[in-house]
Amino acid sequence: MPLAPEELKFSAEEAAACVRELSAPKGRILLLNCTFHAIRQIEHPRFWRTERGFHGEFHSNLRKILVDEGILRPRGPILEQEYQKNFDRHGDTQRPDTILHIPARESGLNVNEGNICAWALKLESSEGEAIDDFWKLRYMLGELRYPMGIFLNIGADRTLWHLYEHDYKERLHGVACFIDGGQTVIIHNDGSGDKRL
């Protein structure tokens, strides 16, 4: 049964504490590991053929993992596919693919205070496509103050992290993933070079 709007509201102090917890190093590591786990659960080859198919399955897996970890709960952050951003409210129309945030309406926070993580996904990204997505992530990390951004290069063996030439590099993670001999391979870069996990 859906919760009533008043059951979803919580104080700005509670919301800010949740954001601080997930933005701290331990929280960012947890979110990164949840990301890797969600990728590894994508087993059917069909989902690796299109960006939309991968994104749907990734988002579904990530949601379940975040619920199991206790991160997603009725009075807490939500995971959204980010297609509803509106210029007036956020000051721009830049959109990553998935966001983890605490909506301002339920928390009393400003639109740039309840943000936790933004994911941008690209299938076999070219350098130009990666640069375009990096610009979107730079906006999310800067103006909307997301503590963490993840660029996910699907079906590729390079994270393309080295192409990010903006502020907030310390908050950006590059992830590449592909299937090799029936096994999921994940490569991660947090600024220290591409490393196979």
C-alpha positions in Angstrom: 0.0 0.0 0.0 1.4 3.4 -0.9 2.5 5.6 2.0 0.6 8.9 2.6 2.6 12.1 1.8 2.8 12.9 5.5 4.4 9.5 6.2 7.2 10.4 3.7 8.1 13.8 5.2 11.0 14.1 7.6 13.1 16.9 9.0 15.8 18.7 7.1 18.2 17.6 9.9 17.4 13.9 9.4 17.8 14.3 5.6 21.1 16.2 6.0 22.4 13.5 8.3 21.6 10.8 5.8 23.3 12.7 3.0 26.4 13.2 5.2 26.5 9.4 6.0 26.3 8.3 2.4 28.7 11.1 1.2 31.5 10.1 3.7 34.2 7.8 2.4 32.6 4.7 3.9 29.2 5.6 2.3 30.9 6.2 -1.1 32.7 2.9 -1.0 29.3 1.2 -0.2 27.6 2.9 -3.2 30.5 1.9 -5.5 30.3 -1.7 -4.4 26.6 -1.7 -4.9 27.2 -0.4 -8.4 29.6 -3.3 -9.1 27.2 -5.8 -7.7 24.3 -4.5 -9.8 26.5 -4.8 -12.9 27.5 -8.4 -12.1 23.9 -9.3 -11.8 23.2 -8.5 -15.4 23.6 -11.9 -16.9 21.4 -12.1 -20.0 23.4 -11.1 -23.2 20.4 -9.2 -24.5 20.8 -6.5 -21.8 24.4 -5.9 -22.9 23.3 -5.0 -26.5 21.6 -1.7 -25.9 22.1 1.2 -23.6 18.4 1.3 -22.7 18.2 -2.5 -22.0 21.3 -2.3 -19.8 20.1 0.8 -18.0 16.7 -0.8 -17.2 18.3 -3.9 -15.8 21.1 -2.0 -13.9 18.6 0.3 -12.3 16.3 -2.5 -11.2 19.3 -4.5 -9.8 20.7 -1.4 -8.1 17.3 -0.6 -6.5 17.0 -4.1 -5.0 20.6 -3.9 -3.7 20.1 -0.5 -2.1 16.9 -1.7 -0.4 18.8 -4.8 0.9 21.5 -2.5 2.2 18.9 -0.3 4.0 19.8 2.7 2.0 16.4 2.9 0.2 13.6 3.1 2.7 10.3 5.1 3.0 11.8 8.0 4.9 15.1 8.3 3.1 16.8 8.6 -0.3 15.1 7.4 -3.5 16.6 6.0 -6.7 15.2 7.6 -9.9 15.7 7.4 -13.5 16.4 11.0 -14.2 14.2 12.2 -17.0 12.0 14.6 -15.1 14.4 17.4 -14.4 12.9 20.8 -15.0 14.9 24.0 -15.9 13.1 26.3 -13.5 13.6 24.2 -10.4 17.2 23.0 -11.0 18.6 25.8 -13.2 19.6 23.6 -16.1 18.4 20.6 -18.1 21.5 18.4 -17.7 20.5 14.8 -17.0 22.5 11.8 -15.9 20.7 8.4 -16.2 20.1 7.5 -12.6 20.3 9.6 -9.4 20.2 8.8 -5.7 18.8 11.7 -3.8 16.4 12.9 -1.1 13.6 14.9 -2.8 13.4 18.5 -1.6 9.7 18.4 -1.2 9.8 15.6 1.4 12.8 16.8 3.3 12.7 20.6 3.4 16.2 20.7 1.8 17.0 22.9 -1.2 17.3 21.1 -4.5 21.1 21.0 -4.2 21.3 19.7 -0.7 19.7 16.2 -0.8 21.8 14.8 -3.6 24.0 11.8 -3.1 25.1 10.0 -6.4 24.6 10.4 -10.1 25.2 7.7 -12.7 25.7 8.4 -16.4 25.7 5.3 -18.7 26.9 5.0 -22.3 27.1 1.9 -24.5 30.6 1.6 -26.0 31.2 5.3 -25.5 33.3 7.3 -28.0 35.6 9.9 -26.6 33.2 12.6 -27.7 30.2 11.0 -26.0 32.2 10.5 -22.8 33.2 14.2 -22.8 29.5 15.2 -23.2 28.5 12.9 -20.3 31.4 14.3 -18.2 30.0 17.8 -18.8 26.6 16.6 -17.4 28.3 15.0 -14.4 30.4 18.1 -13.8 27.1 20.1 -13.6 25.7 17.5 -11.1 28.9 17.5 -9.0 29.2 21.3 -9.0 25.9 23.2 -9.2 23.7 20.5 -7.7 26.5 19.4 -5.3 26.3 15.7 -5.8 29.2 14.2 -3.7 29.7 11.3 -6.1 29.3 10.7 -9.9 29.9 7.5 -11.8 30.4 7.2 -15.5 29.6 3.7 -16.7 31.0 2.7 -20.1 29.0 -0.5 -21.1 30.5 -3.1 -23.3 33.9 -1.4 -23.2 37.3 -2.0 -21.7 38.2 1.6 -21.0 36.7 3.9 -18.3 37.7 7.1 -20.3 38.2 8.8 -16.9 41.3 10.5 -18.2 39.1 12.7 -20.5 37.4 14.4 -17.6 38.9 17.9 -17.5 36.7 19.7 -14.9 36.6 20.4 -11.2 35.6 17.7 -8.7 37.7 15.0 -10.2 38.1 13.5 -6.7 34.3 12.8 -6.7 34.2 11.1 -10.1 34.5 7.3 -10.7 34.9 5.8 -14.2 33.7 2.2 -14.6 33.9 0.1 -17.7 32.3 -3.3 -18.0 32.0 -6.1 -20.5 31.4 -9.8 -20.9 34.5 -12.0 -21.6 34.0 -15.8 -21.9 30.7 -15.6 -20.0 32.2 -13.7 -17.1 31.5 -10.0 -16.3 34.7 -7.9 -16.2 34.6 -4.6 -14.4 37.3 -1.9 -14.6 37.4 1.0 -12.2 39.2 4.3 -12.2 39.1 6.9 -9.4 42.0 8.9 -10.8 44.7 6.3 -10.2 44.4 4.6 -13.6 42.1 1.9 -14.9 42.2 -1.2 -12.7 40.5 -4.5 -13.4 38.5 -5.8 -10.4 
